[in-house]
Amino acid sequence: MATQNEIREAFQKADAIMRLEGFESTQTCKALQEAVTRGTMTFDDAVKAAIRKYTPAKPAGGA
């Protein structure tokens, strides 16, 4: 199992790659990363939370 420092370093590397592609991490994503790092949330749960947060709601009665 990875240590907190290893997890934090992996997230920092991922964020650096994203910045190279022109994307900036949001406060929400940073909070999710920190929750995973501290062990209060699983990676899978963090991904699900991010998808819920950033997926547009479907219009009422729409497809």
C-alpha positions in Angstrom: 0.0 0.0 0.0 1.3 3.5 -0.9 2.2 6.0 1.8 0.5 9.4 2.0 3.7 11.0 0.6 3.7 8.6 -2.4 0.0 9.3 -3.1 0.5 13.0 -2.8 3.5 12.8 -5.1 1.4 10.8 -7.7 -1.3 13.5 -7.6 1.3 16.2 -8.0 2.7 14.5 -11.1 -0.8 14.0 -12.5 -1.6 17.7 -11.9 1.7 18.7 -13.6 0.8 16.7 -16.7 -2.7 18.3 -16.7 -1.1 21.7 -16.6 1.1 20.9 -19.6 -2.0 20.1 -21.5 -3.6 23.4 -20.5 -5.9 22.2 -17.7 -5.9 23.5 -14.1 -7.1 21.5 -11.2 -10.1 22.8 -9.4 -10.5 23.3 -5.6 -13.0 20.4 -5.7 -10.5 18.1 -7.3 -7.8 19.2 -4.9 -10.1 18.4 -2.0 -10.9 15.0 -3.4 -7.2 14.3 -3.9 -6.5 15.3 -0.3 -9.3 13.0 1.0 -7.8 10.1 -0.9 -4.3 11.0 0.4 -5.6 11.0 4.0 -7.5 7.8 3.5 -10.9 9.3 4.3 -12.1 8.4 0.7 -11.2 5.7 -1.7 -9.9 6.6 -5.2 -13.0 5.0 -6.7 -15.3 7.1 -4.5 -13.4 10.3 -5.4 -13.8 9.5 -9.1 -17.5 9.0 -8.7 -17.8 12.2 -6.7 -15.9 14.1 -9.4 -18.2 12.7 -12.1 -21.3 13.6 -10.2 -19.9 17.2 -9.7 -18.9 17.8 -13.3 -21.5 15.9 -15.3 -24.2 18.3 -16.4 -27.7 17.5 -15.2 -30.1 16.2 -17.8 -32.9 18.5 -18.7 -36.3 17.7 -17.1 -38.2 15.3 -19.3 -35.2 15.1 -21.7 -33.3 12.2 -22.9 
